[in-house]
């Protein structure tokens, strides 16, 4: 059985219709910080259950309910979520299968030391000339399949 995880980050208060469509049908959504406003997570929860963390722009009373990091177990995989990879303090070799980050706005998928690192890029307002993206992670008996999705947009 396949389990699909939608991974989004750096919405900065903007949830694009393209992002909502790209997440339709996933079993769970991870938001890796810089949410921007609480309504973003509310809208994501209408699509699927959400695990979200606070990013460096998430301030105010509403943001206090979100931790700086979170360890979740989905489809038998241990997934560690933090906003900025440069602040990683967890030991990636300590049974963590996937590390999800945001912050850089640069989409990236790589495996280091048997740990899958996924940065979905930014799904919010365009910064510099970086693409507007999110990621999905399919977890199946034969393995994990991460993918970056370009949302287009301006």
DSSP file (Angstrom, degrees, kcal/mol; ACC not computed):
  #  RESIDUE AA STRUCTURE BP1 BP2  ACC     N-H-->O    O-->H-N    N-H-->O    O-->H-N    TCO  KAPPA ALPHA  PHI   PSI    X-CA   Y-CA   Z-CA
    1    1 A X              0   0    0      0, 0.0     2,-0.3     0, 0.0   140,-0.1   0.000 360.0 360.0 360.0 136.8    0.0    0.0    0.0
    2    2 A X        -     0   0    0    138,-0.1     2,-0.4   139,-0.1   138,-0.2  -0.739 360.0-161.8 -97.4 141.5    1.3    3.5   -0.9
    3    3 A X  E     -A  139   0A   0    136,-2.4   136,-3.0    -2,-0.3     2,-0.5  -0.991  10.0-153.2-121.1 124.6    1.2    6.5    1.4
    4    4 A X  E     -A  138   0A   0     -2,-0.4    23,-2.8   134,-0.2    24,-1.2  -0.875   7.6-167.6-106.2 127.3    1.6    9.9   -0.1
    5    5 A X  E     -Ab 137  28A   0    132,-2.4   132,-2.5    -2,-0.5     2,-0.4  -0.946  10.3-148.9-112.3 127.9    3.0   12.8    1.9
    6    6 A X  E     -Ab 136  29A   0     22,-2.9    24,-3.1    -2,-0.5     2,-0.5  -0.822  13.3-161.9 -92.7 135.1    2.7   16.4    0.6
    7    7 A X  E     +Ab 135  30A   0    128,-3.4   128,-2.9    -2,-0.4     2,-0.3  -0.975  16.3 164.9-124.4 123.8    5.6   18.6    1.7
    8    8 A X  E     + b   0  31A   0     22,-2.9    24,-2.5    -2,-0.5     2,-0.3  -0.951   4.5 170.6-136.4 153.0    5.3   22.4    1.6
    9    9 A X        +     0   0    0    124,-0.3   114,-2.0    -2,-0.3   115,-0.3  -0.983  52.0  29.1-155.6 163.1    7.3   25.3    3.1
   10   10 A X        +     0   0    0     23,-2.5   114,-1.2    -2,-0.3    24,-0.2   0.877  55.2 153.4  52.4  49.5    7.8   29.0    3.0
   11   11 A X    >   -     0   0    0     23,-0.6     3,-2.0    22,-0.3   114,-0.4   0.775  32.9-159.8 -75.4 -26.6    4.2   29.9    2.1
   12   12 A X  T 3  S-     0   0    0     22,-2.7    24,-0.3     1,-0.3    23,-0.2   0.849  72.4 -45.7  49.5  40.7    4.7   33.3    3.9
   13   13 A X  T 3  S+     0   0    0     22,-2.8     2,-0.5    21,-0.2    -1,-0.3   0.494 119.6 105.6  86.8   3.1    0.9   33.7    4.2
   14   14 A X    <   -     0   0    0     -3,-2.0     2,-0.8    21,-0.2    -1,-0.2  -0.958  43.3-175.2-123.1 116.6    0.1   32.7    0.6
   15   15 A X        -     0   0    0     -2,-0.5   109,-0.1    -3,-0.1     2,-0.1  -0.894  22.9-148.4-108.4 102.7   -1.5   29.4   -0.2
   16   16 A X     >  -     0   0    0     -2,-0.8     4,-2.1   107,-0.5     3,-0.5  -0.350  18.3-125.8 -68.9 145.6   -1.6   29.3   -4.0
   17   17 A X  H  > S+     0   0    0      1,-0.2     4,-2.5     2,-0.2     5,-0.2   0.847 113.7  58.9 -57.5 -33.2   -4.5   27.4   -5.7
   18   18 A X  H  > S+     0   0    0      2,-0.2     4,-2.1     1,-0.2    -1,-0.2   0.861 105.0  49.1 -64.4 -35.2   -1.7   25.5   -7.6
   19   19 A X  H  > S+     0   0    0     -3,-0.5     4,-1.4     2,-0.2    -2,-0.2   0.916 109.8  50.6 -70.1 -43.1   -0.3   24.3   -4.3
   20   20 A X  H  X S+     0   0    0     -4,-2.1     4,-0.8     1,-0.2     3,-0.4   0.924 112.9  46.4 -60.5 -43.5   -3.8   23.2   -3.1
   21   21 A X  H >< S+     0   0    0     -4,-2.5     3,-0.7     1,-0.2    -1,-0.2   0.896 109.8  54.5 -64.2 -39.4   -4.3   21.3   -6.3
   22   22 A X  H 3< S+     0   0    0     -4,-2.1    -1,-0.2     1,-0.2    -2,-0.2   0.737 111.1  45.6 -66.8 -22.7   -0.8   19.8   -6.0
   23   23 A X  H >< S+     0   0    0     -4,-1.4     3,-2.1    -3,-0.4    -1,-0.2   0.546  82.9 120.0 -96.9  -9.7   -1.6   18.5   -2.5
   24   24 A X  T << S+     0   0    0     -4,-0.8     3,-0.1    -3,-0.7    24,-0.1  -0.337  78.0  20.3 -59.2 130.5   -5.0   17.1   -3.4
   25   25 A X  T 3  S+     0   0    0      1,-0.3    -1,-0.3    22,-0.2   -21,-0.2   0.367  88.5 132.8  93.1  -5.0   -5.1   13.3   -2.7
   26   26 A X    <   -     0   0    0     -3,-2.1    -1,-0.3     1,-0.1   -21,-0.2  -0.424  54.7-139.6 -75.8 158.4   -2.2   13.2   -0.3
   27   27 A X  S    S+     0   0    0    -23,-2.8    22,-0.6     1,-0.3     2,-0.3   0.704  82.5   7.0 -88.2 -22.5   -2.6   11.2    3.0
   28   28 A X  E     -bc   5  49A   0    -24,-1.2   -22,-2.9    20,-0.2     2,-0.4  -0.982  65.6-142.9-157.6 149.5   -0.7   13.7    5.1
   29   29 A X  E     -bc   6  50A   0     20,-2.8    22,-2.6    -2,-0.3     2,-0.5  -0.969   6.7-161.2-121.2 135.8    0.9   17.2    4.7
   30   30 A X  E     -bc   7  51A   0    -24,-3.1   -22,-2.9    -2,-0.4     2,-0.6  -0.969   2.6-164.5-111.7 127.9    4.1   18.5    6.3
   31   31 A X  E     -bc   8  52A   0     20,-2.5    22,-1.7    -2,-0.5   -22,-0.2  -0.963   5.7-159.1-111.7 117.4    4.6   22.3    6.4
   32   32 A X        -     0   0    0    -24,-2.5    70,-0.2    -2,-0.6    71,-0.1  -0.071  49.8 -83.7 -92.8  34.2    8.3   23.0    7.1
   33   33 A X  S    S+     0   0    0     20,-0.4   -23,-2.5   -25,-0.2   -22,-0.3  -0.054  94.7  90.5  95.8 170.5    7.8   26.5    8.5
   34   34 A X        +     0   0    0    -24,-0.2   -22,-2.7   -25,-0.2   -23,-0.6   0.945  48.3 162.3  56.6  54.3    7.4   30.2    7.5
   35   35 A X        -     0   0    0     18,-0.2   -22,-2.8   -24,-0.2     2,-0.2   0.931  28.1-156.5 -65.9 -49.5    3.7   29.6    7.4
   36   36 A X        +     0   0    0    -24,-0.3     2,-0.3   -23,-0.1    23,-0.1  -0.219  63.5  14.5 100.7 -43.6    2.9   33.3    7.6
   37   37 A X  S >> S-     0   0    0     -2,-0.2     3,-1.7     1,-0.1     4,-0.5  -0.968  75.2-113.6-161.7 151.8   -0.6   33.2    9.0
   38   38 A X  H 3> S+     0   0    0     -2,-0.3     4,-1.8     1,-0.3     3,-0.5   0.765 106.4  71.1 -63.0 -27.2   -2.8   30.6   10.8
   39   39 A X  H 3> S+     0   0    0      1,-0.2     4,-2.3     2,-0.2    -1,-0.3   0.756  88.2  65.9 -62.2 -23.2   -5.3   30.3    8.0
   40   40 A X  H <> S+     0   0    0     -3,-1.7     4,-2.1     2,-0.2    -1,-0.2   0.950 104.3  42.2 -63.8 -48.7   -2.7   28.6    5.8
   41   41 A X  H  X S+     0   0    0     -4,-0.5     4,-2.4    -3,-0.5    -2,-0.2   0.881 111.7  56.2 -67.3 -37.0   -2.7   25.5    8.1
   42   42 A X  H  X S+     0   0    0     -4,-1.8     4,-0.7     1,-0.2    -1,-0.2   0.927 109.4  46.2 -58.5 -44.5   -6.5   25.6    8.4
   43   43 A X  H >< S+     0   0    0     -4,-2.3     3,-0.7     1,-0.2     4,-0.4   0.890 111.6  51.2 -65.9 -39.6   -6.8   25.4    4.6
   44   44 A X  H >X S+     0   0    0     -4,-2.1     4,-2.0     1,-0.2     3,-1.7   0.875 102.7  60.2 -64.7 -36.4   -4.2   22.6    4.4
   45   45 A X  H 3< S+     0   0    0     -4,-2.4    -1,-0.2     1,-0.3    -2,-0.2   0.725  94.8  63.5 -65.6 -20.5   -6.2   20.7    7.1
   46   46 A X  T << S+     0   0    0     -3,-0.7    -1,-0.3    -4,-0.7    -2,-0.2   0.682 108.9  42.0 -74.1 -16.3   -9.1   20.7    4.7
   47   47 A X  T <4 S-     0   0    0     -3,-1.7     2,-0.3     1,-0.4   -22,-0.2   0.867 132.5 -34.2 -92.6 -47.7   -7.0   18.6    2.3
   48   48 A X  S  < S-     0   0    0     -4,-2.0    -1,-0.4   -24,-0.1   -20,-0.2  -0.964  79.8 -62.0-164.6 166.6   -5.3   16.2    4.8
   49   49 A X  E     -c   28   0A   0    -22,-0.6   -20,-2.8    -2,-0.3     2,-0.4  -0.322  58.0-143.1 -58.3 148.1   -3.9   15.9    8.4
   50   50 A X  E     -c   29   0A   0    -22,-0.2     2,-0.5   -20,-0.0   -20,-0.2  -0.945  23.0-167.5-125.4 136.8   -1.1   18.4    8.9
   51   51 A X  E     +c   30   0A   0    -22,-2.6   -20,-2.5    -2,-0.4     2,-0.3  -0.992  29.6 173.5-113.1 118.8    2.2   18.3   10.8
   52   52 A X  E     -c   31   0A   0     -2,-0.5    15,-0.5   -22,-0.2     2,-0.3  -0.942  17.8-164.8-131.4 149.6    3.6   21.9   10.9
   53   53 A X        -     0   0    0    -22,-1.7   -20,-0.4    -2,-0.3     2,-0.3  -0.823  30.1 -99.8-124.4 167.5    6.5   23.7   12.5
   54   54 A X        -     0   0    0     13,-2.8    29,-0.3    -2,-0.3     2,-0.2  -0.673  33.4-159.8 -88.1 138.6    7.3   27.3   13.1
   55   55 A X    >   -     0   0    0     -2,-0.3     3,-1.4    28,-0.1   -22,-0.1  -0.530  39.9 -87.4-106.9-179.0    9.8   29.1   10.9
   56   56 A X  T 3  S+     0   0    0      1,-0.3   -23,-0.0    -2,-0.2    -2,-0.0   0.680 126.7  48.1 -67.5 -18.0   11.7   32.3   11.5
   57   57 A X  T 3  S+     0   0    0      1,-0.1     2,-1.3     2,-0.0    -1,-0.3   0.487  84.6 101.8 -96.9  -3.1    8.9   34.6   10.2
   58   58 A X    <   +     0   0    0     -3,-1.4     2,-0.2     5,-0.1    -1,-0.1  -0.670  51.0 149.1 -87.0  95.4    6.2   32.9   12.2
   59   59 A X        +     0   0    0     -2,-1.3     4,-0.3   -23,-0.1     3,-0.2  -0.698  22.7  54.9-119.6 170.3    5.7   35.3   15.1
   60   60 A X  S >> S-     0   0    0     -2,-0.2     3,-0.7     1,-0.2     4,-0.6  -0.185  96.2 -56.9  95.3 172.1    2.8   36.2   17.3
   61   61 A X  G >4 S+     0   0    0      1,-0.2     3,-1.3     2,-0.2     4,-0.4   0.877 128.5  57.1 -57.8 -43.4    0.4   34.4   19.5
   62   62 A X  G >4 S+     0   0    0      1,-0.3     3,-1.0    -3,-0.2    -1,-0.2   0.840 101.6  57.0 -60.5 -33.4   -0.9   32.0   16.8
   63   63 A X  G X4 S+     0   0    0     -3,-0.7     3,-1.7    -4,-0.3    -1,-0.3   0.650  85.4  80.7 -75.4 -15.2    2.6   30.7   16.0
   64   64 A X  G << S+     0   0    0     -3,-1.3    -1,-0.2    -4,-0.6    -2,-0.2   0.757  81.1  65.2 -65.3 -23.6    3.2   29.5   19.6
   65   65 A X  G <  S+     0   0    0     -3,-1.0     2,-0.5    -4,-0.4    -1,-0.3   0.637  91.4  77.5 -74.5 -10.7    1.2   26.3   19.0
   66   66 A X  S <  S-     0   0    0     -3,-1.7   -13,-0.2    -4,-0.1     2,-0.0  -0.858  78.1-136.6-102.6 130.3    3.8   25.2   16.5
   67   67 A X        -     0   0    0     -2,-0.5   -13,-2.8   -15,-0.5     3,-0.1  -0.294  18.6-119.8 -76.5 166.5    7.2   23.8   17.7
   68   68 A X  S    S+     0   0    0    -15,-0.2    15,-0.6     1,-0.2     2,-0.3   0.812  98.2  12.0 -73.1 -31.1   10.6   24.7   16.2
   69   69 A X  E     -E   82   0B   0     13,-0.2     2,-0.3   -17,-0.1    13,-0.2  -0.942  68.5-167.4-140.9 161.4   11.1   21.0   15.3
   70   70 A X  E     -E   81   0B   0     11,-1.9    11,-3.3    -2,-0.3     2,-0.6  -0.978  13.1-151.9-153.7 139.2    9.0   17.9   15.2
   71   71 A X  E     +E   80   0B   0     -2,-0.3     2,-0.3     9,-0.2     9,-0.2  -0.965  26.1 176.3-111.2 120.3    9.6   14.2   14.8
   72   72 A X  E     -E   79   0B   0      7,-3.0     7,-3.4    -2,-0.6     2,-0.5  -0.886  25.0-142.1-122.5 154.8    6.7   12.3   13.2
   73   73 A X  E     +E   78   0B   0     -2,-0.3     2,-0.4     5,-0.2     5,-0.2  -0.969  27.8 169.0-117.7 117.4    6.2    8.7   12.2
   74   74 A X  E >   -E   77   0B   0      3,-2.2     3,-2.4    -2,-0.5   -71,-0.1  -0.995  66.6 -11.2-131.0 130.6    4.3    8.3    8.9
   75   75 A X  T 3  S-     0   0    0     -2,-0.4    -1,-0.1     1,-0.3     3,-0.1   0.831 129.1 -54.2  52.5  35.8    3.9    5.0    7.0
   76   76 A X  T 3  S+     0   0    0      1,-0.3     2,-0.4    -3,-0.0    -1,-0.3   0.521 114.1 117.3  80.0   4.5    6.6    3.4    9.2
   77   77 A X  E <   -E   74   0B   0     -3,-2.4    -3,-2.2    20,-0.0     2,-0.6  -0.867  62.8-133.2-109.3 141.2    9.1    6.1    8.5
   78   78 A X  E     -E   73   0B   0     -2,-0.4    19,-2.1    17,-0.2    20,-2.1  -0.830  27.8-171.2 -91.9 118.2   10.7    8.5   11.0
   79   79 A X  E     -Ef  72  98B   0     -7,-3.4    -7,-3.0    -2,-0.6     2,-0.5  -0.953  10.1-160.2-120.9 121.6   10.5   12.0    9.7
   80   80 A X  E     -Ef  71  99B   0     18,-2.8    20,-2.8    -2,-0.5     2,-0.5  -0.879  10.9-161.9-102.3 126.8   12.3   14.9   11.4
   81   81 A X  E     +Ef  70 100B   0    -11,-3.3   -11,-1.9    -2,-0.5     2,-0.3  -0.926  21.1 150.5-114.7 129.0   11.0   18.4   10.5
   82   82 A X  E     -E   69   0B   0     18,-2.4    20,-0.3    -2,-0.5   -13,-0.2  -0.968  41.2-130.5-147.4 161.1   12.9   21.6   11.0
   83   83 A X  S    S+     0   0    0    -15,-0.6    19,-2.6    -2,-0.3     2,-0.6   0.960  91.7  35.0 -80.9 -52.1   12.9   24.9    9.2
   84   84 A X    >   -     0   0    0     17,-0.2     3,-2.4     1,-0.1    -1,-0.2  -0.908  64.1-154.0-112.5 115.6   16.6   25.7    8.6
   85   85 A X  G >  S+     0   0    0     -2,-0.6     3,-1.9    17,-0.4    -1,-0.1   0.798  93.4  68.9 -56.2 -29.9   18.9   22.8    8.0
   86   86 A X  G 3  S+     0   0    0      1,-0.3    -1,-0.3    -3,-0.1    -3,-0.0   0.656  96.4  54.3 -65.6 -13.8   21.8   24.8    9.4
   87   87 A X  G <  S+     0   0    0     -3,-2.4    -1,-0.3     2,-0.0    -2,-0.2   0.283  75.9 139.0-101.4  10.3   20.2   24.5   12.8
   88   88 A X    <   +     0   0    0     -3,-1.9    -3,-0.0     1,-0.2     4,-0.0  -0.358  14.3 160.9 -59.7 122.4   20.0   20.7   12.8
   89   89 A X        +     0   0    0     -2,-0.2    -1,-0.2     2,-0.1     2,-0.1   0.515  43.1  98.3-117.3 -14.2   20.9   19.3   16.2
   90   90 A X  S    S-     0   0    0      1,-0.1     2,-0.8     2,-0.0     3,-0.1  -0.389  82.6-110.7 -72.3 154.0   19.4   15.9   15.9
   91   91 A X    >   -     0   0    0      1,-0.2     3,-2.4     3,-0.1     5,-0.3  -0.782  21.5-155.7 -86.9 109.7   21.6   13.0   15.0
   92   92 A X  T 3> S+     0   0    0     -2,-0.8     4,-0.6     1,-0.3    -1,-0.2   0.752  93.0  58.7 -58.6 -22.5   20.6   11.9   11.5
   93   93 A X  T 34 S+     0   0    0      1,-0.2     2,-1.1     2,-0.1    -1,-0.3   0.464  79.3  94.8 -84.6   0.1   21.9    8.4   12.2
   94   94 A X  T <4 S-     0   0    0     -3,-2.4    -1,-0.2     1,-0.1     3,-0.1  -0.305 119.4 -68.2 -91.6  52.5   19.6    7.9   15.2
   95   95 A X  T  4 S+     0   0    0     -2,-1.1     2,-0.5     1,-0.3   -17,-0.2   0.635  90.0 143.1  78.7  13.8   16.9    6.1   13.4
   96   96 A X     <  -     0   0    0     -4,-0.6    -1,-0.3    -5,-0.3   -17,-0.2  -0.769  26.4-177.9 -89.5 129.2   15.7    9.0   11.3
   97   97 A X        +     0   0    0    -19,-2.1    19,-2.5    -2,-0.5     2,-0.4   0.813  68.4  21.9 -91.6 -36.5   14.7    8.1    7.7
   98   98 A X  E     -fg  79 116B   0    -20,-2.1   -18,-2.8    17,-0.2     2,-0.5  -0.995  57.0-160.1-138.7 138.2   13.8   11.5    6.3
   99   99 A X  E     -fg  80 117B   0     17,-2.8    19,-2.6    -2,-0.4     2,-0.5  -0.985  14.4-164.6-117.5 122.0   14.8   15.1    7.2
  100  100 A X  E     +fg  81 118B   0    -20,-2.8   -18,-2.4    -2,-0.5     2,-0.3  -0.911  16.7 164.1-108.6 129.2   12.4   17.8    5.9
  101  101 A X  E     + g   0 119B   0     17,-2.1    19,-0.7    -2,-0.5    20,-0.2  -0.820  15.2 177.4-133.5 173.2   13.6   21.4    5.9
  102  102 A X        +     0   0    0    -19,-2.6     2,-2.3    -2,-0.3   -17,-0.4  -0.304  43.9  96.4-138.2-132.7   12.6   24.7    4.3
  103  103 A X  S    S+     0   0    0      1,-0.2   -19,-0.1   -70,-0.2   -20,-0.1  -0.249  78.0  69.9  74.8 -50.3   14.1   28.2    4.7
  104  104 A X  S    S-     0   0    0     -2,-2.3    -1,-0.2   -21,-0.3     3,-0.1   0.714  87.1-140.6 -75.4 -18.8   16.4   28.4    1.7
  105  105 A X        +     0   0    0      1,-0.2    17,-0.8    16,-0.2     2,-0.6   0.502  66.6 119.9  68.0   5.5   13.6   28.5   -0.9
  106  106 A X        -     0   0    0     15,-0.2    15,-0.4    -4,-0.2    -1,-0.2  -0.892  64.7-133.1-103.6 114.8   15.8   26.2   -3.0
  107  107 A X        +     0   0    0     -2,-0.6     2,-0.3    13,-0.3    13,-0.2  -0.435  37.1 164.9 -67.9 138.1   14.1   22.8   -3.7
  108  108 A X  E     -H  119   0B   0     11,-2.6    11,-2.9    -2,-0.1     2,-0.4  -0.974  25.3-172.5-158.0 138.3   16.5   19.9   -3.1
  109  109 A X  E     +H  118   0B   0     -2,-0.3     2,-0.3     9,-0.2     9,-0.2  -0.995  26.3 146.7-129.7 125.2   16.3   16.1   -2.7
  110  110 A X  E     -H  117   0B   0      7,-2.1     7,-3.6    -2,-0.4     2,-0.5  -0.992  38.1-135.1-154.5 155.5   19.4   14.2   -1.7
  111  111 A X  E     +H  116   0B   0     -2,-0.3     2,-0.4     5,-0.2     5,-0.2  -0.963  23.5 178.2-114.5 126.2   20.4   11.2    0.3
  112  112 A X  E >  S-H  115   0B   0      3,-2.5     3,-1.9    -2,-0.5    -2,-0.0  -0.991  71.1 -13.8-129.4 122.8   23.3   11.4    2.7
  113  113 A X  T 3  S-     0   0    0     -2,-0.4    -1,-0.1     1,-0.3     3,-0.1   0.822 128.5 -53.5  57.8  33.5   24.4    8.5    4.9
  114  114 A X  T 3  S+     0   0    0      1,-0.2     2,-0.5   -21,-0.0    -1,-0.3   0.476 114.4 116.7  81.6   2.0   21.2    6.6    4.2
  115  115 A X  E <   - H   0 112B   0     -3,-1.9    -3,-2.5   -17,-0.0     2,-0.5  -0.903  61.7-135.3-106.3 130.1   19.0    9.6    5.3
  116  116 A X  E     -gH  98 111B   0    -19,-2.5   -17,-2.8    -2,-0.5     2,-0.5  -0.729  17.3-160.6 -83.9 124.9   16.7   11.3    2.7
  117  117 A X  E     -gH  99 110B   0     -7,-3.6    -7,-2.1    -2,-0.5     2,-0.4  -0.928   9.8-175.8-106.6 127.8   16.8   15.1    2.9
  118  118 A X  E     +gH 100 109B   0    -19,-2.6   -17,-2.1    -2,-0.5     2,-0.5  -0.982  14.9 175.9-129.1 122.2   13.9   16.9    1.3
  119  119 A X  E     -gH 101 108B   0    -11,-2.9   -11,-2.6    -2,-0.4   -17,-0.2  -0.982  14.9-161.4-116.6 114.6   13.5   20.7    0.9
  120  120 A X        -     0   0    0    -19,-0.7   -13,-0.3    -2,-0.5    29,-0.2   0.539  31.9-133.7 -74.7  -3.5   10.3   21.4   -1.0
  121  121 A X        -     0   0    0    -15,-0.4     2,-0.4   -20,-0.2    -1,-0.3  -0.462  45.8 -39.6  79.2-160.6   11.5   24.9   -1.9
  122  122 A X  B     -i  132   0C   0    -17,-0.8    11,-2.2     9,-0.6  -112,-0.2  -0.879  39.7-178.9-109.0 132.6    9.0   27.8   -1.5
  123  123 A X        +     0   0    0   -114,-2.0  -107,-0.5    -2,-0.4  -112,-0.2   0.330  68.0  74.4-104.9   4.3    5.3   27.7   -2.4
  124  124 A X  S    S-     0   0    0   -114,-1.2  -112,-0.1  -115,-0.3  -113,-0.1   0.228 100.6 -22.8 -92.5-144.8    4.7   31.3   -1.4
  125  125 A X  S    S-     0   0    0   -114,-0.4    -1,-0.3     1,-0.1     2,-0.1  -0.393  79.2 -97.9 -67.7 143.2    5.7   34.6   -3.2
  126  126 A X        -     0   0    0     -3,-0.1     2,-0.4    -2,-0.1    -1,-0.1  -0.364  37.4-161.0 -63.8 136.4    8.6   34.3   -5.6
  127  127 A X    >   -     0   0    0      3,-0.2     3,-2.2     4,-0.1    -5,-0.1  -0.976  58.1 -34.0-119.1 136.2   11.9   35.3   -4.2
  128  128 A X  T 3  S-     0   0    0     -2,-0.4    -2,-0.0     1,-0.3     0, 0.0  -0.321 114.9 -45.1  54.3-131.4   14.8   36.2   -6.5
  129  129 A X  T 3  S+     0   0    0     -3,-0.0    -1,-0.3     2,-0.0     2,-0.1   0.032  98.1 134.2-117.0  25.5   14.5   33.9   -9.6
  130  130 A X    <   -     0   0    0     -3,-2.2    -3,-0.2     1,-0.1   -24,-0.1  -0.434  58.7-107.0 -76.5 149.5   13.8   30.7   -7.6
  131  131 A X        -     0   0    0     -2,-0.1     2,-0.7    -5,-0.1    -9,-0.6  -0.278  24.1-117.7 -71.4 161.2   11.0   28.4   -8.8
  132  132 A X  B     +i  122   0C   0     20,-0.3    19,-3.5    21,-0.1    20,-0.6  -0.911  56.0 152.4-100.0 116.3    7.7   28.1   -6.9
  133  133 A X  E     - D   0 150A   0    -11,-2.2  -124,-0.3    -2,-0.7     2,-0.3  -0.870  34.6-170.7-142.7 165.4    7.6   24.5   -5.7
  134  134 A X  E     - D   0 149A   0     15,-1.6    15,-3.4    -2,-0.3     2,-0.3  -0.890  23.3-132.1-144.5 176.9    6.4   21.8   -3.3
  135  135 A X  E     -AD   7 148A   0   -128,-2.9  -128,-3.4    -2,-0.3     2,-0.3  -0.908   7.0-154.8-131.9 158.3    7.3   18.2   -2.9
  136  136 A X  E     -AD   6 147A   0     11,-2.4    11,-2.4    -2,-0.3     2,-0.4  -0.959   5.0-158.8-126.7 153.2    5.6   14.8   -2.5
  137  137 A X  E     -AD   5 146A   0   -132,-2.5  -132,-2.4    -2,-0.3     2,-0.6  -0.957   5.2-160.0-132.7 114.0    7.0   11.7   -0.9
  138  138 A X  E     -AD   4 145A   0      7,-2.3     7,-2.8    -2,-0.4     2,-0.6  -0.834   4.9-162.5 -94.5 126.3    5.5    8.4   -1.8
  139  139 A X  E     +AD   3 144A   0   -136,-3.0  -136,-2.4    -2,-0.6     2,-0.3  -0.947  22.5 158.1-111.4 117.5    6.2    5.7    0.7
  140  140 A X  E >   - D   0 143A   0      3,-2.5     3,-2.2    -2,-0.6  -138,-0.1  -0.848  57.0 -97.2-132.6 165.9    5.6    2.2   -0.7
  141  141 A X  T 3  S+     0   0    0      1,-0.3     3,-0.1    -2,-0.3  -139,-0.1   0.824 123.8  54.1 -55.4 -30.8    6.8   -1.3    0.3
  142  142 A X  T 3  S-     0   0    0      1,-0.3    -1,-0.3    -3,-0.0     2,-0.3   0.493 123.8 -81.7 -85.6  -1.3    9.5   -1.0   -2.4
  143  143 A X  E <   -D  140   0A   0     -3,-2.2    -3,-2.5     2,-0.0     2,-0.4  -0.842  55.1 -49.1 138.2-172.2   10.9    2.2   -1.1
  144  144 A X  E     -D  139   0A   0     -2,-0.3     2,-0.5    -5,-0.2    -5,-0.2  -0.839  35.9-165.6-105.6 139.1   10.4    6.0   -0.9
  145  145 A X  E     -D  138   0A   0     -7,-2.8    -7,-2.3    -2,-0.4     2,-0.2  -0.875   8.6-171.8-126.1  98.1    9.9    8.2   -4.0
  146  146 A X  E     -D  137   0A   0     -2,-0.5     2,-0.3    -9,-0.2    -9,-0.2  -0.609   6.7-179.5 -86.2 150.5   10.4   11.9   -3.5
  147  147 A X  E     -D  136   0A   0    -11,-2.4   -11,-2.4    -2,-0.2     2,-0.4  -0.982  22.9-138.6-151.7 138.1    9.5   14.4   -6.2
  148  148 A X  E     -D  135   0A   0     -2,-0.3     2,-0.5   -13,-0.2   -13,-0.2  -0.807  19.0-155.8 -93.1 136.4    9.7   18.2   -6.6
  149  149 A X  E     -D  134   0A   0    -15,-3.4   -15,-1.6    -2,-0.4     2,-0.5  -0.966   7.8-143.5-117.2 120.6    6.7   19.8   -8.3
  150  150 A X  E     -D  133   0A   0     -2,-0.5   -17,-0.2   -17,-0.2     3,-0.1  -0.719  10.4-167.3 -81.7 123.8    7.1   23.1  -10.1
  151  151 A X        -     0   0    0    -19,-3.5     2,-0.2    -2,-0.5   -18,-0.2   0.490  19.4-150.4 -91.0  -4.3    3.9   25.2   -9.6
  152  152 A X        +     0   0    0    -20,-0.6    -1,-0.3     1,-0.1   -20,-0.3  -0.488  42.0 126.8  68.2-140.5    4.7   27.8  -12.1
  153  153 A X              0   0    0     -2,-0.2   -21,-0.1     1,-0.1    -1,-0.1  -0.035 360.0 360.0  80.9 175.0    3.1   31.1  -11.1
  154  154 A X              0   0    0    -28,-0.0    -1,-0.1     0, 0.0   -28,-0.1   0.385 360.0 360.0-119.3 360.0    4.5   34.6  -10.8
